[in-house]
């Protein structure tokens, strides 16, 4: 093949991206050496190199596509030493790839029903917000997804366009992410605007005095959260969570409390006074927040409340975050994997896995030049609290209430504007090789069969290449 027309190599950084990124030039040199070694122009060829500092560079050719993996040194905080080699496209027309035990896949163009006919999630049909539209994948800059014509299998993949705001969201249903056991989710996402933290209580025309965050702790006494703290599920669920150990006397910057802030405070359970605000966060301060006596609002930083969450989330503008947290006040030592910023308007493929040992991994691959990276963290294999309300993915919008009359004391909406395609659900932790294969399916159109499709193709004499699951 003429080198001038060879596709850009697909690059994946496995480990600390800041440490591995400077090795890209060395990796490209190794790729050039591999091309020189491959004097017979074999369609499948590979070369590997281990550096003195412990990092490894793996270069492979599969057909017309080159692959590069730069893997961090063993023992690093985000070491991915067990990464399997990327899948190579089948060499013969009668071969096809299989990833077993996918419980749900939503193609979306012709039907909103789960395309997997058997298993725990069979028969489920998506619910869509009134503002969500669907367009064909190839009309949104994605491959045409030809399916497997040799077996009579077609794929009609659509893109769900979520506008953000009040009429957004995709409802998957509670059972898609199980309690207390491993799971994985994957999809394509293209953010069309950054996700901002919603500070405004629109119904009252003031700033929210109660602000929810994904709080974490190492000891049950000191709590931290990311700033500014915007969060919304890409695939998953989140809900405000009231710490049973917190209780505060609260007054509000509206009638009747703003007649005199010192008189007759409300008793609020589950939140506590904020010690400080994130940089740039607006404070409940100024003339509009004085009571009738001329006193300033006594809680300018407001109050913080926790969240419970499970799944992969859009976070703080244009990042992705993996989470599974229910009782933050007693689930110590969590480490949340957070991706580098995503480019707005560009497709990315994401896989989140949560393994039996608590390890959470995010695999994120860009569409352009297919640069991939992995991010690792640790979260408990927990069940979401019974108080959790399972809203649609793409929706983090709540009205918080207090008192016997259930008066609204805060309200917010953080619903990202984004395009989503090919959501998949597994009730086990996918391996790195399986995650890589799903990125090839999503970004290049490589056919990856689910179990029922594999059975159909096998019955016609085709040969499956099964990427088996690992013990999770």
RODO-2510 file (C-alpha; in nm, 4 decimals, decimal comma):
residues 472
     n   res          X          Y          Z
     1     x     0,0000     0,0000     0,0000
     2     x     0,1243     0,3510    -0,0807
     3     x     0,2480     0,4965     0,2497
     4     x     0,1111     0,8374     0,1532
     5     x    -0,2407     0,6950     0,1792
     6     x    -0,1941     0,4838     0,4925
     7     x    -0,4466     0,5798     0,7657
     8     x    -0,3128     0,7619     1,0693
     9     x    -0,1884     0,5143     1,3325
    10     x    -0,4251     0,4465     1,6211
    11     x    -0,2449     0,5511     1,9397
    12     x    -0,3366     0,4470     2,2943
    13     x    -0,1626     0,5715     2,6108
    14     x    -0,1974     0,3205     2,8948
    15     x    -0,1021     0,4927     3,2183
    16     x    -0,0235     0,8498     3,3222
    17     x    -0,0864     1,0424     3,0011
    18     x     0,1309     1,3362     3,1093
    19     x     0,4293     1,1024     3,1528
    20     x     0,3648     0,8953     2,8420
    21     x     0,2779     1,1700     2,5928
    22     x     0,6455     1,2737     2,5403
    23     x     0,7158     0,9179     2,4185
    24     x     0,4955     0,9579     2,1107
    25     x     0,7885     1,0634     1,8930
    26     x     0,9890     0,7584     2,0005
    27     x     0,6851     0,5404     1,9328
    28     x     0,6505     0,6784     1,5805
    29     x     1,0196     0,6022     1,5208
    30     x     0,9579     0,2433     1,6313
    31     x     0,6632     0,2255     1,3946
    32     x     0,8893     0,3384     1,1094
    33     x     1,1424     0,0690     1,2052
    34     x     0,8623    -0,1883     1,2018
    35     x     0,7711    -0,0838     0,8470
    36     x     1,1356    -0,1269     0,7408
    37     x     1,1539    -0,4710     0,9010
    38     x     0,8373    -0,5846     0,7246
    39     x     1,0182    -0,6302     0,3935
    40     x     0,7540    -0,8691     0,2570
    41     x     0,4706    -0,6247     0,3342
    42     x     0,2905    -0,8801     0,5495
    43     x    -0,0634    -0,7721     0,6419
    44     x    -0,0072    -0,8672     1,0081
    45     x     0,3198    -0,7671     1,1720
    46     x     0,4362    -0,6341     1,5074
    47     x     0,7349    -0,4937     1,6959
    48     x     0,7823    -0,4197     2,0666
    49     x     1,0385    -0,2278     2,2687
    50     x     1,0905    -0,1947     2,6444
    51     x     1,2644     0,1264     2,7492
    52     x     1,5264     0,1455     3,0240
    53     x     1,2793     0,3437     3,2339
    54     x     1,0286     0,0571     3,2215
    55     x     0,7776     0,1877     2,9676
    56     x     0,6866    -0,0351     2,6736
    57     x     0,6085     0,0552     2,3135
    58     x     0,4020    -0,1910     2,1102
    59     x     0,3623    -0,1358     1,7349
    60     x     0,1378    -0,3528     1,5179
    61     x     0,0063    -0,3639     1,1664
    62     x    -0,3304    -0,5233     1,0945
    63     x    -0,4300    -0,4896     0,7318
    64     x    -0,3992    -0,1254     0,6302
    65     x    -0,4150     0,0042     0,9871
    66     x    -0,1234     0,0613     1,2259
    67     x    -0,1625     0,0486     1,6040
    68     x     0,0649     0,1907     1,8744
    69     x     0,0387     0,1340     2,2489
    70     x     0,2598     0,3190     2,4967
    71     x     0,2309     0,1385     2,8302
    72     x     0,3448     0,2875     3,1599
    73     x     0,6176     0,1292     3,3716
    74     x     0,5101    -0,1501     3,6030
    75     x     0,4283    -0,0374     3,9531
    76     x     0,3034     0,3071     3,8516
    77     x    -0,0146     0,4494     4,0011
    78     x    -0,2047     0,3910     3,6791
    79     x    -0,0088     0,0906     3,5528
    80     x    -0,1913    -0,1005     3,2821
    81     x     0,0670    -0,3779     3,2486
    82     x    -0,1948    -0,6432     3,1814
    83     x    -0,3235    -0,4721     2,8686
    84     x    -0,3813    -0,7248     2,5924
    85     x    -0,2778    -0,6476     2,2343
    86     x    -0,5340    -0,4655     2,0237
    87     x    -0,7611    -0,6824     1,8170
    88     x    -0,6598    -0,7423     1,4583
    89     x    -0,9289    -0,7388     1,1893
    90     x    -1,0267    -1,0890     1,0745
    91     x    -0,7996    -1,2183     0,8007
    92     x    -1,0722    -1,4055     0,6098
    93     x    -1,4234    -1,3154     0,5041
    94     x    -1,5652    -1,6021     0,7081
    95     x    -1,4191    -1,4747     1,0386
    96     x    -1,5812    -1,2296     1,2768
    97     x    -1,5267    -1,1028     1,6311
    98     x    -1,7436    -1,1783     1,9340
    99     x    -1,7566    -1,0223     2,2803
   100     x    -1,9724    -1,2493     2,4982
   101     x    -2,2549    -1,1648     2,7359
   102     x    -2,3524    -0,8175     2,6278
   103     x    -2,6931    -0,7765     2,7922
   104     x    -2,8092    -0,4654     2,6084
   105     x    -2,7193    -0,2768     2,2911
   106     x    -2,9313     0,0046     2,1553
   107     x    -2,8822     0,0786     1,7846
   108     x    -3,1695     0,3244     1,7899
   109     x    -3,2348     0,4098     1,4257
   110     x    -3,5191     0,1686     1,3445
   111     x    -3,6172     0,0749     1,6990
   112     x    -3,5644     0,1844     2,0585
   113     x    -3,5744    -0,1763     2,1780
   114     x    -3,2760    -0,3641     2,3145
   115     x    -3,1295    -0,5574     2,0202
   116     x    -3,0123    -0,8419     2,2479
   117     x    -3,3100    -1,0814     2,2670
   118     x    -3,2000    -1,2878     2,5678
   119     x    -3,0756    -1,2171     2,9178
   120     x    -3,1609    -0,9981     3,2136
   121     x    -3,2313    -0,6865     3,0053
   122     x    -3,4141    -0,8487     2,7128
   123     x    -3,7236    -0,6650     2,5964
   124     x    -3,6301    -0,3298     2,7438
   125     x    -3,7248    -0,0248     2,5354
   126     x    -3,5606     0,3137     2,5767
   127     x    -3,7497     0,6179     2,6935
   128     x    -3,6493     0,9491     2,5341
   129     x    -3,6983     1,3069     2,6431
   130     x    -3,9344     1,5044     2,4227
   131     x    -3,6475     1,7111     2,2850
   132     x    -3,4280     1,4149     2,1851
   133     x    -3,3998     1,3433     1,8127
   134     x    -3,2372     1,0557     1,6224
   135     x    -3,0316     1,0756     1,3028
   136     x    -2,8477     0,8083     1,1051
   137     x    -2,4914     0,7436     1,2196
   138     x    -2,3328     0,8225     0,8827
   139     x    -2,5165     1,1568     0,8777
   140     x    -2,3478     1,2458     1,2066
   141     x    -1,9895     1,1720     1,1043
   142     x    -1,9765     0,8054     1,2082
   143     x    -1,9218     0,4883     1,0008
   144     x    -2,2126     0,3290     0,8165
   145     x    -2,1892     0,0047     1,0251
   146     x    -2,2488    -0,2548     0,7549
   147     x    -2,3089    -0,5457     0,9932
   148     x    -2,2111    -0,8946     0,8729
   149     x    -2,3630    -0,9426     0,5247
   150     x    -2,2276    -1,2998     0,4962
   151     x    -2,4658    -1,3963     0,7766
   152     x    -2,7522    -1,1689     0,6761
   153     x    -2,6922    -0,9444     0,9786
   154     x    -2,7549    -0,5733     0,9383
   155     x    -2,6966    -0,2835     1,1761
   156     x    -2,9128     0,0301     1,1651
   157     x    -2,7301     0,2588     1,4071
   158     x    -2,8720     0,5947     1,5028
   159     x    -2,7353     0,8891     1,6980
   160     x    -2,9365     1,0226     1,9913
   161     x    -2,9135     1,4006     1,9954
   162     x    -2,9678     1,5354     2,3466
   163     x    -3,0266     1,9117     2,3521
   164     x    -2,9721     1,9558     2,7262
   165     x    -3,2348     2,1499     2,9155
   166     x    -3,5719     2,0304     3,0343
   167     x    -3,6652     1,7895     2,7526
   168     x    -3,3421     1,5907     2,7338
   169     x    -3,2342     1,2457     2,8524
   170     x    -3,2378     0,8719     2,7728
   171     x    -3,4070     0,6387     3,0213
   172     x    -3,2413     0,2963     3,0446
   173     x    -3,3999     0,1541     3,3574
   174     x    -3,2739     0,0540     3,6974
   175     x    -3,1492    -0,2978     3,6162
   176     x    -2,8994    -0,1843     3,3537
   177     x    -2,6399    -0,1125     3,6243
   178     x    -2,6573    -0,3857     3,8897
   179     x    -2,5943    -0,3467     4,2614
   180     x    -2,2825    -0,4778     4,4351
   181     x    -2,1338    -0,6704     4,1397
   182     x    -1,8997    -0,5818     3,8514
   183     x    -2,0357    -0,4100     3,5418
   184     x    -1,9278    -0,2243     3,2286
   185     x    -2,0880     0,0338     3,0027
   186     x    -1,9721     0,1766     2,6718
   187     x    -2,0896     0,4284     2,4140
   188     x    -1,9921     0,6982     2,1702
   189     x    -2,0282     1,0580     2,2851
   190     x    -1,9850     1,3937     2,1166
   191     x    -2,0245     1,6912     2,3479
   192     x    -2,1798     1,9901     2,1740
   193     x    -2,1341     2,2322     2,4661
   194     x    -1,9457     2,2290     2,7984
   195     x    -2,1388     2,1261     3,1092
   196     x    -2,1641     2,4104     3,3618
   197     x    -2,2547     2,3963     3,7304
   198     x    -2,6052     2,5326     3,7886
   199     x    -2,5968     2,7752     4,0806
   200     x    -2,9350     2,9408     4,0232
   201     x    -3,2651     2,8644     4,1945
   202     x    -3,4761     2,9899     3,9053
   203     x    -3,8132     2,9697     4,0814
   204     x    -3,6889     3,2030     4,3565
   205     x    -3,4663     3,4241     4,1445
   206     x    -3,1709     3,3700     4,3801
   207     x    -2,8614     3,1538     4,4037
   208     x    -2,9099     2,8039     4,5420
   209     x    -2,8299     2,7920     4,9143
   210     x    -2,7943     2,4099     4,8919
   211     x    -2,5311     2,2789     4,6484
   212     x    -2,4811     1,9067     4,5738
   213     x    -2,1390     1,7563     4,4982
   214     x    -1,9834     1,4131     4,4555
   215     x    -1,8269     1,4183     4,8019
   216     x    -1,5519     1,1783     4,9122
   217     x    -1,3695     1,1163     5,2390
   218     x    -1,0787     0,9166     5,3788
   219     x    -1,1858     0,9343     5,7418
   220     x    -1,5518     1,0384     5,7677
   221     x    -1,4538     1,3812     5,9003
   222     x    -1,2946     1,5757     5,6139
   223     x    -1,4711     1,5758     5,2769
   224     x    -1,3518     1,6819     4,9330
   225     x    -1,5102     1,7362     4,5938
   226     x    -1,3996     1,8498     4,2507
   227     x    -1,4468     2,2112     4,1466
   228     x    -1,6653     2,3517     4,0131
   229     x    -1,8406     2,0151     4,0581
   230     x    -2,0724     1,9956     3,7561
   231     x    -2,1842     1,6367     3,6987
   232     x    -2,4410     1,4556     3,4849
   233     x    -2,4726     1,0905     3,3793
   234     x    -2,3648     0,9961     3,0281
   235     x    -2,4714     0,6379     3,1021
   236     x    -2,5833     0,5859     3,4574
   237     x    -2,7717     0,7396     3,7458
   238     x    -2,7177     0,9998     4,0153
   239     x    -2,9320     1,1417     4,2906
   240     x    -2,8872     1,3823     4,5847
   241     x    -2,7954     1,1968     4,9016
   242     x    -2,8425     1,3266     5,2559
   243     x    -2,5707     1,2329     5,5017
   244     x    -2,7626     1,0964     5,8041
   245     x    -2,4968     1,2400     6,0369
   246     x    -2,5390     1,6012     5,9240
   247     x    -2,7929     1,8492     6,0582
   248     x    -2,7947     2,2288     6,0431
   249     x    -3,0069     2,5296     6,1358
   250     x    -3,0776     2,7055     5,8072
   251     x    -3,2378     3,0276     5,6979
   252     x    -3,3223     3,1137     5,3384
   253     x    -3,2905     3,4337     5,1316
   254     x    -3,6648     3,4589     5,0622
   255     x    -3,9851     3,5265     5,2539
   256     x    -4,0613     3,4765     5,5367
   257     x    -3,7015     3,4057     5,6450
   258     x    -3,5607     3,7244     5,4961
   259     x    -3,7764     3,9337     5,7268
   260     x    -3,5199     3,8512     5,9947
   261     x    -3,2498     3,5894     5,9366
   262     x    -3,1957     3,5468     6,3108
   263     x    -3,5556     3,4472     6,3804
   264     x    -3,7056     3,0975     6,3547
   265     x    -3,4475     2,9015     6,1490
   266     x    -3,5386     2,5843     5,9612
   267     x    -3,3837     2,2526     6,0670
   268     x    -3,2188     2,0794     5,7699
   269     x    -3,0988     1,7195     5,7812
   270     x    -2,8452     1,5714     5,5406
   271     x    -2,6467     1,8852     5,4518
   272     x    -2,3861     2,0950     5,6260
   273     x    -2,2535     2,4472     5,6090
   274     x    -1,9867     2,4941     5,3420
   275     x    -1,6514     2,5997     5,4797
   276     x    -1,5539     2,7617     5,1500
   277     x    -1,6645     2,7836     4,7881
   278     x    -1,4912     2,6800     4,4687
   279     x    -1,2948     2,9534     4,2950
   280     x    -1,5330     3,1500     4,0784
   281     x    -1,8477     3,0173     4,2456
   282     x    -2,0970     3,2994     4,3121
   283     x    -2,1664     3,3795     4,6767
   284     x    -2,5011     3,4581     4,8362
   285     x    -2,3896     3,8091     4,9115
   286     x    -2,4858     4,1668     4,8265
   287     x    -2,7833     4,3969     4,8772
   288     x    -3,0300     4,1500     4,7281
   289     x    -2,9398     3,9018     5,0033
   290     x    -3,0014     4,1327     5,3015
   291     x    -3,3000     4,0789     5,5280
   292     x    -3,5532     4,3463     5,6193
   293     x    -3,3317     4,4435     5,9125
   294     x    -3,0383     4,5135     5,6795
   295     x    -2,8412     4,2064     5,7881
   296     x    -2,6384     4,0112     5,5280
   297     x    -2,7258     3,6515     5,4562
   298     x    -2,5392     3,4511     5,7243
   299     x    -2,4394     3,1613     5,4943
   300     x    -2,2769     3,3241     5,1866
   301     x    -2,1038     2,9973     5,0849
   302     x    -2,4284     2,8050     5,1231
   303     x    -2,4562     2,4415     5,2286
   304     x    -2,3201     2,1241     5,0684
   305     x    -2,5021     1,7980     5,0106
   306     x    -2,3664     1,4731     4,8701
   307     x    -2,4593     1,2662     4,5673
   308     x    -2,4868     0,8966     4,5050
   309     x    -2,3866     0,7885     4,1585
   310     x    -2,3203     0,4860     3,9378
   311     x    -2,1934     0,4923     3,5805
   312     x    -1,9885     0,7186     3,3570
   313     x    -2,0529     1,0928     3,3801
   314     x    -1,9857     1,4181     3,2022
   315     x    -1,8011     1,6332     3,4552
   316     x    -1,6890     1,9942     3,4868
   317     x    -1,7226     2,1168     3,1340
   318     x    -1,5786     1,8511     2,9056
   319     x    -1,4335     1,5636     3,1060
   320     x    -1,5574     1,2103     3,1710
   321     x    -1,5702     1,0578     3,5179
   322     x    -1,6359     0,7033     3,6382
   323     x    -1,8207     0,6601     3,9669
   324     x    -1,9975     0,4171     4,1945
   325     x    -2,0709     0,5692     4,5333
   326     x    -2,3750     0,5495     4,7595
   327     x    -2,2856     0,6295     5,1231
   328     x    -1,9976     0,8716     5,0820
   329     x    -1,9745     0,9345     5,4567
   330     x    -1,8587     0,5772     5,5245
   331     x    -1,7035     0,4616     5,1952
   332     x    -1,3437     0,5614     5,2623
   333     x    -1,0416     0,5862     5,0352
   334     x    -1,2151     0,6190     4,7009
   335     x    -1,0215     0,7423     4,3974
   336     x    -1,2313     0,8716     4,1094
   337     x    -1,0985     0,8239     3,7531
   338     x    -1,1355     1,1465     3,5546
   339     x    -1,0379     1,1839     3,1899
   340     x    -0,8450     1,4589     3,0213
   341     x    -1,0689     1,7228     2,8600
   342     x    -1,2659     1,6063     2,5567
   343     x    -1,2701     1,8229     2,2482
   344     x    -1,6130     1,9762     2,2003
   345     x    -1,7706     1,8668     1,8720
   346     x    -1,5501     1,5568     1,8310
   347     x    -1,6637     1,1962     1,8721
   348     x    -1,5055     0,9945     2,1531
   349     x    -1,5609     0,6328     2,2495
   350     x    -1,5703     0,5532     2,6211
   351     x    -1,5732     0,2272     2,8147
   352     x    -1,6149     0,2203     3,1916
   353     x    -1,5446    -0,0998     3,3845
   354     x    -1,5853    -0,1764     3,7557
   355     x    -1,4106    -0,4969     3,8619
   356     x    -1,4545    -0,7272     4,1600
   357     x    -1,1505    -0,5794     4,3377
   358     x    -1,3048    -0,2309     4,3188
   359     x    -1,0862    -0,1051     4,0340
   360     x    -1,2663     0,1384     3,8052
   361     x    -1,1231     0,2045     3,4606
   362     x    -1,2149     0,4524     3,1920
   363     x    -1,0945     0,3878     2,8364
   364     x    -1,1379     0,6955     2,6174
   365     x    -1,0549     0,7018     2,2457
   366     x    -1,0773     1,0038     2,0162
   367     x    -1,2163     0,9753     1,6656
   368     x    -0,9444     1,1820     1,4999
   369     x    -0,6150     0,9924     1,4951
   370     x    -0,7835     0,7538     1,7408
   371     x    -0,5697     0,8528     2,0364
   372     x    -0,6686     0,6425     2,3357
   373     x    -0,5993     0,6674     2,7076
   374     x    -0,6903     0,4718     3,0204
   375     x    -0,7684     0,6170     3,3625
   376     x    -0,7887     0,4098     3,6806
   377     x    -0,9490     0,4590     4,0207
   378     x    -1,1019     0,2677     4,3106
   379     x    -1,4664     0,2670     4,4184
   380     x    -1,6790     0,0300     4,6302
   381     x    -1,8981    -0,2406     4,4770
   382     x    -2,2004    -0,0906     4,6447
   383     x    -2,5750    -0,0679     4,6025
   384     x    -2,7320     0,2710     4,5528
   385     x    -2,9318     0,3879     4,8524
   386     x    -3,3012     0,3033     4,8638
   387     x    -3,3775     0,6753     4,8441
   388     x    -3,2194     0,7018     4,4980
   389     x    -3,4559     0,8070     4,2213
   390     x    -3,3472     0,6639     3,8865
   391     x    -3,3769     0,9478     3,6397
   392     x    -3,2777     0,9350     3,2753
   393     x    -2,9142     0,9409     3,1681
   394     x    -2,8204     1,2868     3,0500
   395     x    -3,0284     1,4326     3,3338
   396     x    -2,9151     1,5669     3,6704
   397     x    -3,2095     1,7888     3,7614
   398     x    -3,3665     1,7986     4,1055
   399     x    -3,5768     2,0092     4,3385
   400     x    -3,4657     1,9697     4,7009
   401     x    -3,7369     1,9962     4,9649
   402     x    -3,7472     2,0235     5,3422
   403     x    -3,9890     2,0463     5,6305
   404     x    -4,3293     1,8874     5,6899
   405     x    -4,4793     2,0820     5,4010
   406     x    -4,2068     1,9739     5,1590
   407     x    -4,1138     2,3308     5,0674
   408     x    -3,8651     2,3680     4,7822
   409     x    -3,5330     2,4957     4,9195
   410     x    -3,3121     2,4532     4,6104
   411     x    -3,3390     2,3421     4,2485
   412     x    -3,0844     2,2849     3,9760
   413     x    -3,0486     2,1341     3,6297
   414     x    -2,7228     2,0043     3,4814
   415     x    -2,8204     1,8280     3,1583
   416     x    -2,5391     1,8117     2,9013
   417     x    -2,5907     1,8934     2,5350
   418     x    -2,4420     1,5952     2,3531
   419     x    -2,4792     1,3261     2,0885
   420     x    -2,4753     0,9621     2,2030
   421     x    -2,4573     0,6384     2,0034
   422     x    -2,4120     0,2617     2,0489
   423     x    -2,4721     0,2318     2,4246
   424     x    -2,3855    -0,1161     2,5557
   425     x    -2,4242    -0,2784     2,8988
   426     x    -2,2395    -0,5749     3,0518
   427     x    -2,2684    -0,7250     3,3990
   428     x    -1,8980    -0,7987     3,4239
   429     x    -1,5789    -0,5949     3,3903
   430     x    -1,4577    -0,5874     3,0316
   431     x    -1,0901    -0,6565     2,9694
   432     x    -0,8631    -0,3976     2,8029
   433     x    -0,8699    -0,6057     2,4834
   434     x    -1,2497    -0,6073     2,4817
   435     x    -1,2581    -0,2325     2,5451
   436     x    -1,0193    -0,1772     2,2550
   437     x    -1,2315    -0,3930     2,0257
   438     x    -1,5443    -0,1943     2,1107
   439     x    -1,3617     0,1265     2,0195
   440     x    -1,2788    -0,0251     1,6797
   441     x    -1,6428    -0,1206     1,6334
   442     x    -1,7623     0,2277     1,7219
   443     x    -1,5043     0,4411     1,5417
   444     x    -1,4129     0,2320     1,2373
   445     x    -1,7232     0,0184     1,1819
   446     x    -1,5591    -0,3176     1,2587
   447     x    -1,8355    -0,5724     1,3176
   448     x    -1,8438    -0,7148     1,6713
   449     x    -2,1115    -0,9783     1,7236
   450     x    -2,3230    -1,0292     2,0303
   451     x    -2,4102    -1,3829     2,1381
   452     x    -2,7307    -1,4183     1,9354
   453     x    -2,5597    -1,2839     1,6213
   454     x    -2,2647    -1,5172     1,6747
   455     x    -2,5012    -1,8146     1,6897
   456     x    -2,6643    -1,7061     1,3635
   457     x    -2,3296    -1,6642     1,1862
   458     x    -2,1893    -1,9887     1,3276
   459     x    -2,4906    -2,1800     1,1963
   460     x    -2,4022    -2,0543     0,8475
   461     x    -2,0463    -2,1865     0,8745
   462     x    -1,8655    -1,8646     0,9680
   463     x    -1,5813    -1,8727     1,2201
   464     x    -1,6079    -1,6699     1,5444
   465     x    -1,3038    -1,5087     1,7052
   466     x    -1,4186    -1,4808     2,0656
   467     x    -1,2503    -1,2238     2,2887
   468     x    -1,3249    -1,4027     2,6137
   469     x    -1,3982    -1,2186     2,9344
   470     x    -1,1397    -1,2249     3,2097
   471     x    -1,2046    -1,2966     3,5756
   472     x    -1,3313    -0,9658     3,7122
***
